[in-house]
Amino acid sequence: MEMLLMGAVLSMFGLAVTCLAFGAAARGEKRPEPAEGVKAAVPATRFFVSPPATQPRVPIEALLLQIENHVRLEQAAAECFLESPNAALLHSRTISPLVN
């Protein structure tokens, strides 16, 4: 019974330490507000989003050609597998630059 009680107490202690550590890590640091009329040097960015000016614009025709080429290569790989099925062909990569 004492071992069970000791295990429960240690578990509660571990839970309390974990909660304290999580609370300390999750607490956000507050930045001082800039004075009126002062503009920030760098605009605030969003997480994993780059500004639209840095993203290159690719014509839709180029993307469609890449997709059509990828589909043709995948179909050729499937036909090759159907002609002589084996595990090596099933798990091999195609020569398509797009990821399957």
N, C-alpha and C positions, 0 to 999 in steps of 0.2 A: 504494500500500500504506500509505503514511504517513497519507493522508486516511482510509482505512478504520480504521486503528488509532486515530486521533484521534477519529473518530466513536464508536467503541466506548468509549473512555475517557470522553468527555463523557456518553455515555448512562449509563454506570455511575455517574458522579458525580451526574448528575441523579436516578438511582434512589436513591442513598444519601441525598441531600438530601430527597427525597420521603418516604423511610422515616423519617428523623429527624423531619420535620414531622408525619407521621401519628402517630408514637409520642408526641410531645409533646402532640398534640391529644387522643389517646385515653386518656391517663393521667388517671385520675379523681382529684379532690381529696378527701382524707379529711377528714371533719368530726370534731371532737372529740366523744366520747361524753358525754352528760349524766350528772351524778352520780346515784347511786342515789336513788330516791324523787322525782326531778324529772321531771315530765311535759312533753313538748314542747308549745309554745303552739299550733302548727299541725300537725295530723296530716299525715303524708307522703301525698301524692297520687300516683296513677299517671299515666303519660303518656297524654294525650287522654281521660281518664276523669273525668267530673265526679261528685261525690258523688250518691247516689241521691235525697237530699232536695231537690236543686235541679232535678231533672228533673220536668217536669209530667207527670201521669198523664192520658192521653187515653183516653176510653172506646173499646173495640173497635168499637162500633157507628158512632162518628163516622169512624173510619178506614175501615171497610167502605163507608160511604156515599161517602167521597172516592174510593175505588178504583173503585166502581161508576160514579160520575160520570165519572171519567177514562176508563174503558173505553167508556162510551157516546159520549163526545166523540171518542175515537180511531176508533171504528167509524163514526161519522158522517163523519169526515174521510176514511176509507178508501172509503166509499160515494161521497162527492163526487168523489174521485179516479177511481174506476172509471167514473163517469158521463162525465167528460170528462178523460181523462188528459193532463197536461202537466207539464213540469219545475217550473213555479212551484208547483203544488199539491203535488208530490211533496216538495219541500224546504221548504215553508212550515210554520210552527209552528201548533199547534192552540191553542185558547183555554183548554186545561186548565191549572190551576195547578200540576199535578205535572209534573216534568221527564221527558221521554221517555227 
